[in-house]
Amino acid sequence: MKRRGFLAASGALTVSFLAGCGSLPVIPKRPKPNAADALSWIRFENTRYTLFVPRVEMGQNIATALKQIAGDELGVDWALLDVKLHDTRSIGRVRATVGSESIKDFAVPLAQACATLRDALARRERTGNLTVIERPFSELRAFAPRTRYVGQRTDIEQSMAIVRGLPLYASDVRRESMLYGRVLRAPVSPELVSRPVTWNSEAAKKLPGFVAIVEHVLLQQGASLGLGIVASTPGALDRIEAALAIKWHTEGTFSQQTIDAGIDVDRRISGGALSHHVINNAIEPPTQWDVDLRIDVPLAAHAPIEPRAAVAEMDQTGALHMWVGSQDVFYQRDVIAKRLSIAIEKVIVHGQRVGGAFGGKTICTVELEAAVLATQIKRAVKVQWTRAQEFGFAFHRPPSSHRIRANVVDGKIDQWWHSFVSSHILFTNAVLPQWIQRFTDYIGDDGVARGATLAYNARKKRTEFDLQRVPVFTGPWRGLGAGPNLLAIESAIDECARAAKIDPVTFRINNVSDARLARAVAKVAEASRKQPMARASDARFKRGRGVACGIYKSMSYAAVIAEVETEVTSGKTRLVKLWCSHDCGKIVNPDQVRAQCEGNIVWGIGMVFSDRLPIENSHVAARTFLDAPIPKMSDMPALEILLIDEGEPPTGAGETVIVAAAGAIANAIREATGVRINRFPLDPQLLRA
């Protein structure tokens, strides 16, 4: 990389970098946690214990749950155990906080490390490092039948700080003499080539608060080359952006029709077999399928309440400190060290509490922007995306198009054929250039396939899919493909029950292949029967109940029953009540598992009623939540959450109910109105028609 810099008029600095070819993307490292690693998570000093949480805290309150495990295994009072979020120096590398894995994979190693520390202290050892003893699950005190903290209601870590508005998030970070930055990009998708051509520097420099314009080759995201601006106050950024009046060069165009055509499942099927198989039985097409259903699910945003933010500051030793709201602080370190050619030990990334992530804050975006601006200006710089930038330049849930055909014989599923097309999730185009993604297409994408494995018995099963790169960034979204895939599957299962003329709850119990899933369905059905459905208030309204269920990542189970009321004259639907059963094995904190169930239900409500990103003029047109609404408090019905804990080892709760919430609501609308929704979100006018 060659550099040139020059001082501009009025004391403002403009920096330009020239570069050759781009480098390969940094691949995240995902080590499996073990008890030896866990020894770095727990410390004892001067009568107090410190737990460095090996997961990112983003509202799932994993800091509380892991403290409960540590407290029980150590046998210490709650007040003697301090909890700290980790940075890249405080503990060894841990994998990203994704996939509902925190309890499943980290609870036992933590308990084993705590047991080792407890025994050492009992032997009056007070200094040095320990060698872990990997006790079996049955010997760990934290998971015994009677415990002091695990399974009980406890204080939530950081709860009072949240209520009092204390600084916890990357957007709260303040450094001495800190400046504020933004990277401006063309108003098109970063999948399209774009770059600034001309701008009015003189007009910008005259504005109060102006500090610098920064040109840098690393301000590239996808195919979008941005222009950096730095100001002394956040409010000056909007004025500087307007004054610059940038003219952009862009290449290529697309529309919503472009995306729809690219993932049209029926067009793909007409061309023959799809490329990837979840299961590949030979199907014997009958003369007529009992169920032949198409389901289309659109592009949708993560919609975190906190837009992503990062602060970067170079200290006097040449070390670059970063404060980030990321799901993987070690990945941020790796990317920034490589891209800025800084020794990895000279990049220290401090993890902050994250104000909503849902899979969307896994890659390096705002963090690299802040690092580039800070290293060029030689001051601490905070970059916080606007809501419009979140919609326009983040990656989103990919759209998907499903065709499901099935036939039923004697109340049993005989043949099942599920074909679908979607865009990339794990191999996201927000990181991988097209030429690399073509290689990954040979092996498929497990994120796209998540949840597509049929949880029901059938004589013949075939599930296949194709991948299509779309001109908008797509990637992991809560539950990855499980939400859309199970919405389609559970809609079709409901139609199978109708074809068999069997109650949908009974049909599911009779056909599911896993006893724990059948148990979850039976539990939620029993609870809902205790409150018979009331009649609609008058003839303008129709009421109905629907059920859906599913297994998340072969480890956790959920079933939901929804009751809805639809107004015939307008097609508007309101939720009356939802019942949810949830089985994630041993429950560490019932309140927080319940909260995860409720959160997933909200996402299910959004999938049915509101989730969709508008596409106009070759980009995501949404700028505020008015353009891409999320469920409101007034949209929430009464909820009844039933937690199942029969002593199985703990698994995960963060994404499980996504498999059932939307399907139950869609099936309830079908029961109330007789209409099967096949395009989401629900359009009341179409339902009315």
RAHU-V107953 format. One record per pair of residues at least 4 apart in sequence whose ideal C-beta (glycine too) atoms are under 6 Angstrom apart, sorted by the first residue. I is the first residue (numbers start at 0). J is the second residue. D is the distance in Angstrom with one decimal. If there is no record, write none. Layout:
# RAHU-V107953
i;j;d
I;J;D
I;J;D
This chain:
# RAHU-V107953
i;j;d
0;18;5.0
1;17;5.0
2;16;5.7
3;15;5.8
4;14;5.1
7;11;4.9
7;13;4.8
9;204;4.7
11;204;5.2
11;211;5.5
12;211;4.5
13;212;4.8
14;213;5.2
14;375;4.5
15;214;4.2
16;215;4.6
16;216;4.8
18;216;4.0
24;430;5.0
25;333;5.1
25;334;4.7
25;337;5.6
27;330;4.6
29;94;4.0
30;92;6.0
30;94;5.9
32;36;5.6
32;104;5.5
32;105;5.3
32;108;5.0
33;108;5.6
34;108;4.6
34;111;3.9
34;112;5.6
34;131;4.3
34;133;4.9
35;131;5.1
36;91;5.4
37;108;4.0
37;109;5.1
37;112;3.6
38;112;4.8
38;129;6.0
38;131;5.5
39;90;4.6
39;91;5.2
40;51;5.1
40;53;5.1
40;90;5.8
41;50;5.6
41;112;5.4
41;113;5.6
41;116;5.8
42;49;4.6
43;48;5.4
47;79;5.7
48;79;6.0
48;80;4.7
49;81;4.8
50;66;5.9
50;69;5.1
50;82;5.1
51;83;5.4
51;85;4.9
51;89;5.0
51;90;5.0
52;62;4.7
52;65;5.9
52;84;5.7
53;93;4.6
53;105;5.9
54;61;4.7
54;96;4.7
54;101;4.6
55;96;3.9
55;326;5.2
55;350;5.8
55;353;6.0
56;62;4.9
56;84;5.9
56;352;5.0
57;353;3.7
57;356;4.6
59;653;5.5
60;155;5.5
60;591;4.7
61;65;5.9
61;101;4.7
62;82;5.2
62;156;4.2
63;155;5.1
63;156;4.7
64;587;4.5
64;588;4.9
65;109;5.9
66;70;5.9
66;80;6.0
66;82;5.3
67;148;4.0
67;149;5.1
67;153;5.9
67;587;5.6
68;106;5.4
68;109;5.7
68;110;5.5
68;141;4.5
69;73;5.8
69;113;5.1
70;75;6.0
70;77;5.9
70;80;5.5
70;148;4.7
71;140;5.7
71;141;4.1
71;146;4.7
71;147;5.7
71;148;5.0
71;149;5.2
72;110;4.6
72;113;3.7
72;114;5.4
72;140;5.4
72;141;4.4
73;113;5.0
73;117;5.1
75;79;4.8
75;80;5.8
82;156;5.1
84;350;5.0
85;89;5.0
85;90;4.9
85;350;5.7
86;349;4.4
86;350;5.9
87;328;5.6
87;329;5.8
87;332;4.9
87;347;5.9
87;348;4.7
88;347;5.8
92;329;4.9
95;326;5.1
95;327;3.6
95;361;5.9
96;326;4.8
99;651;2.9
99;653;3.9
99;654;4.8
100;104;4.6
100;651;6.0
101;105;5.3
102;106;4.8
102;649;4.7
103;650;4.8
103;651;5.0
105;109;5.8
106;649;5.6
110;139;4.4
110;141;4.6
111;131;6.0
111;133;5.4
111;134;5.7
112;131;5.8
114;134;5.7
115;129;5.4
115;131;4.8
115;132;5.2
119;124;4.2
119;129;5.4
134;138;4.3
134;139;5.8
141;149;5.3
142;585;5.9
148;153;5.9
149;587;5.2
150;586;5.9
152;590;5.6
157;161;5.9
159;163;6.0
160;165;4.0
160;167;5.7
166;171;3.5
167;352;4.3
168;305;5.9
168;324;6.0
168;351;5.4
168;352;5.5
168;354;5.3
169;308;4.3
169;309;5.8
169;322;5.4
169;323;5.6
169;324;3.9
169;351;4.5
170;305;6.0
170;308;4.2
170;383;5.6
172;310;4.4
172;322;4.4
174;312;5.3
174;379;3.8
176;378;5.9
177;379;4.3
177;381;5.9
178;210;5.8
178;229;5.2
178;378;5.2
178;380;5.0
179;230;5.3
179;233;4.8
179;381;5.5
180;229;4.8
180;372;4.1
180;380;4.6
180;382;4.6
181;228;5.5
181;236;4.8
182;218;5.3
182;225;4.0
182;227;5.1
182;368;4.7
183;225;5.8
183;226;4.9
183;240;5.8
184;223;4.9
184;225;4.5
185;193;3.5
185;247;3.9
185;249;5.4
186;618;5.8
187;191;4.9
187;193;5.5
187;249;5.1
187;617;4.6
187;618;4.7
188;470;5.5
188;471;5.2
188;618;4.8
189;220;5.0
189;221;3.5
189;223;3.8
189;392;5.7
190;221;5.8
190;470;4.6
191;222;6.0
191;249;5.9
191;251;4.6
192;222;4.5
192;250;4.1
193;223;5.0
193;247;5.7
193;249;4.4
194;224;4.1
194;248;5.4
195;226;4.6
195;245;5.0
196;246;5.0
196;248;4.9
197;246;4.8
198;243;4.3
198;245;4.4
199;243;5.6
199;244;5.1
202;242;4.2
203;209;5.7
203;239;4.9
203;242;4.6
203;243;5.0
204;209;5.4
206;238;5.3
206;239;5.8
206;242;5.9
208;230;4.5
208;231;4.7
208;232;4.9
208;235;3.0
209;239;5.8
210;229;4.3
210;230;5.6
210;231;5.8
211;229;4.4
211;376;5.8
212;228;5.8
213;227;3.4
213;372;5.7
213;375;5.3
215;371;5.2
217;338;5.7
217;371;5.1
218;225;4.3
218;227;5.5
219;224;4.9
227;372;5.3
228;239;5.1
229;372;5.8
229;376;5.6
230;235;3.7
230;236;5.2
230;239;5.9
235;239;5.8
252;617;4.8
253;257;4.0
253;470;4.3
253;617;5.4
255;614;4.3
258;469;5.1
261;467;4.7
261;469;5.7
262;398;5.6
262;400;4.7
262;420;4.4
262;467;5.3
263;400;5.9
264;400;4.0
264;402;4.8
264;418;5.8
264;419;5.8
264;420;4.9
267;420;5.3
267;465;5.3
268;418;5.6
273;418;5.7
273;463;4.1
273;464;5.7
273;465;4.5
274;465;5.2
275;443;3.9
275;464;5.3
276;463;5.0
277;448;5.3
277;451;4.9
277;452;5.6
277;462;3.9
278;460;4.9
278;462;5.2
280;459;4.5
280;460;5.2
280;461;5.3
282;414;5.8
282;416;5.2
282;459;5.6
282;461;5.0
285;406;5.3
288;404;4.4
288;406;5.6
289;406;4.5
289;407;5.1
289;498;4.0
290;405;4.4
290;491;5.6
290;494;4.4
290;495;5.6
290;498;6.0
291;404;5.0
292;403;5.1
292;491;5.1
292;494;6.0
293;402;5.2
293;677;5.5
294;401;4.4
294;487;4.0
294;490;5.9
294;677;5.4
295;400;5.1
295;678;4.8
296;399;5.0
296;483;4.1
296;679;5.3
297;398;5.1
297;611;4.5
298;395;5.3
298;398;4.8
298;612;4.6
299;396;4.3
299;610;3.9
300;390;5.8
300;395;5.3
300;612;5.6
300;627;5.6
301;357;4.7
301;359;3.6
302;629;5.0
303;355;3.0
304;354;5.4
304;355;5.0
305;354;2.6
305;355;5.7
306;384;4.5
306;386;5.9
306;389;4.9
307;360;5.9
307;365;4.6
307;384;5.2
308;324;6.0
308;383;3.8
309;323;4.9
309;365;4.8
309;366;4.4
309;369;4.1
309;382;5.8
310;322;4.3
310;381;4.6
311;321;5.3
311;369;4.1
311;370;4.5
311;373;3.7
311;380;5.7
312;320;5.0
312;373;6.0
312;379;3.7
313;319;5.3
314;318;5.1
318;345;4.8
318;347;5.9
319;341;5.9
319;346;5.1
320;347;5.1
321;348;4.5
322;349;4.8
322;351;5.8
323;331;5.4
323;348;5.9
323;366;5.2
324;351;5.3
324;353;4.4
325;331;5.2
325;360;5.4
326;356;5.2
326;360;5.1
326;361;4.9
327;361;6.0
328;348;4.3
328;350;4.4
331;348;5.0
331;363;5.6
331;366;4.9
332;336;6.0
332;346;4.8
332;348;4.7
334;338;5.9
334;363;4.0
335;339;5.8
335;346;5.4
335;370;5.0
336;341;5.0
336;343;4.3
336;346;4.7
341;345;5.1
341;346;5.6
356;360;4.1
357;477;4.2
358;475;3.4
358;476;5.4
358;477;5.9
359;393;5.9
362;429;5.8
362;430;5.5
363;367;5.0
365;382;5.2
365;384;5.7
368;382;4.8
369;373;6.0
369;380;5.6
369;382;4.2
372;376;5.9
372;380;4.4
373;380;4.2
384;388;3.9
384;389;5.4
386;623;5.7
387;391;5.8
387;622;4.1
388;392;5.3
389;393;5.3
390;619;5.1
390;621;4.2
391;618;5.9
391;619;5.2
394;427;5.6
394;429;4.1
394;472;3.7
394;473;5.6
394;474;3.7
395;473;5.8
396;476;3.5
397;421;4.9
397;422;3.6
397;473;3.7
399;419;5.7
399;421;3.9
399;483;4.8
400;420;5.1
401;419;4.2
401;487;3.9
402;418;4.9
403;417;4.9
403;491;4.1
404;416;4.5
405;415;5.0
405;495;5.5
406;413;5.0
406;414;5.4
407;412;6.0
407;495;5.3
407;498;5.0
407;499;4.6
408;413;4.3
410;499;5.0
410;501;5.6
412;455;5.6
412;457;4.1
412;510;5.7
413;458;5.2
414;459;4.4
415;453;5.8
415;457;4.5
415;460;4.9
416;461;4.8
417;462;4.5
418;463;5.3
419;464;4.9
420;465;4.7
420;467;5.8
421;447;4.9
422;467;5.7
422;469;4.6
422;473;4.3
423;427;5.7
423;428;5.9
423;444;5.5
423;466;5.9
423;473;6.0
424;444;5.7
424;446;3.1
424;447;5.2
424;474;5.9
424;475;5.6
424;479;5.2
425;444;5.3
425;446;3.9
426;431;5.6
426;436;5.8
426;439;4.2
426;444;5.4
427;474;3.5
428;468;5.6
428;472;5.9
429;472;4.1
429;474;5.5
431;435;4.6
431;436;4.6
440;466;5.4
444;466;5.9
446;479;4.1
446;480;5.9
447;480;4.8
449;479;4.4
449;480;4.4
449;481;4.7
450;480;5.7
450;481;3.2
450;484;4.1
450;485;4.9
450;658;6.0
451;462;5.2
451;484;4.6
453;460;5.5
454;511;5.9
454;516;5.9
454;550;5.2
455;510;4.5
455;511;5.6
456;510;5.7
456;512;4.9
475;479;5.5
477;602;5.7
477;654;5.6
477;657;6.0
478;482;4.6
478;654;4.2
478;657;3.8
480;484;4.9
481;485;5.7
481;657;5.8
481;658;5.3
482;657;4.4
485;489;5.6
485;549;4.6
485;658;4.2
485;662;5.9
486;661;4.5
486;662;5.1
489;547;3.8
489;662;3.1
490;665;5.6
493;503;5.5
493;666;4.5
496;501;5.3
496;503;4.2
496;506;3.7
501;505;5.5
501;506;4.4
503;546;5.3
504;524;4.6
504;546;5.4
507;511;5.8
507;520;5.2
508;517;5.0
508;520;5.5
511;516;4.8
511;517;4.9
515;556;5.0
515;582;5.8
516;548;6.0
516;550;5.8
516;556;5.1
519;556;4.6
519;558;4.2
519;580;4.5
519;582;5.4
520;548;5.1
520;558;4.5
522;580;4.2
522;641;5.5
523;558;4.4
523;560;5.3
523;578;5.1
523;580;4.0
526;578;5.1
526;641;5.6
527;560;4.5
527;578;4.7
532;542;5.9
532;544;5.9
532;562;6.0
535;540;3.7
535;541;6.0
535;542;4.9
536;540;5.9
539;566;5.8
539;567;5.5
539;568;5.7
540;564;5.3
540;566;5.7
541;565;5.1
541;671;4.4
541;672;5.8
542;564;5.0
542;671;5.6
543;667;5.0
543;670;3.2
543;671;3.0
544;560;5.9
544;562;4.9
544;667;5.4
545;561;5.4
545;663;5.0
545;666;2.8
545;667;3.3
545;670;5.4
546;560;4.9
546;663;5.7
547;559;5.7
547;659;4.4
547;662;3.1
547;663;4.1
547;666;6.0
548;558;3.8
548;659;5.2
549;658;3.0
549;659;5.2
550;556;5.6
551;555;4.7
551;654;6.0
551;655;4.2
551;658;5.4
554;650;3.9
555;583;4.5
555;650;4.7
555;651;5.5
555;655;4.1
556;582;4.2
557;581;5.2
557;655;4.8
557;656;4.6
557;658;5.8
557;659;4.7
558;580;4.9
558;659;5.8
559;579;4.9
559;659;4.2
559;660;5.3
559;663;3.9
560;578;4.6
560;663;5.9
561;577;4.9
561;663;4.1
561;664;4.6
561;667;4.3
562;575;4.2
562;576;4.9
563;572;5.3
563;574;5.7
563;667;4.3
563;668;5.6
563;671;5.6
564;573;5.4
564;575;5.6
565;572;4.5
565;671;5.0
565;672;5.4
566;571;5.0
570;683;3.5
570;684;5.9
570;686;3.9
570;687;3.2
571;683;4.9
572;668;5.9
574;636;3.7
575;636;5.6
576;636;5.1
576;637;4.5
577;600;5.9
577;636;5.7
577;638;5.4
578;639;4.8
579;596;5.3
579;640;5.2
580;641;4.3
581;596;5.1
581;642;5.7
582;643;4.0
583;650;4.7
583;652;4.6
584;647;4.0
584;648;5.2
584;649;4.7
584;650;4.9
585;649;4.2
586;592;5.5
586;642;6.0
586;644;4.7
589;642;5.9
592;642;6.0
592;652;4.7
593;640;4.7
595;652;4.4
595;653;5.5
596;640;4.9
596;656;4.9
597;638;5.9
599;656;3.5
599;657;4.8
599;660;5.8
600;660;4.7
601;630;5.3
602;657;5.7
603;660;2.4
603;661;4.0
604;608;5.9
604;630;4.7
605;609;5.2
605;610;4.5
605;629;5.9
605;630;5.1
606;610;5.2
606;661;4.0
607;661;5.2
607;664;4.7
607;665;5.8
607;681;5.7
608;680;5.4
608;681;5.7
609;628;4.8
609;680;5.4
610;680;5.8
611;680;5.5
612;619;5.1
612;621;5.6
612;627;5.5
613;620;4.5
613;621;5.8
615;620;3.9
621;626;3.7
621;627;3.9
622;626;5.7
624;628;5.7
630;634;4.5
656;660;5.4
659;663;5.8
665;676;5.4
668;672;5.9
669;675;5.2
674;686;5.9
676;681;5.6
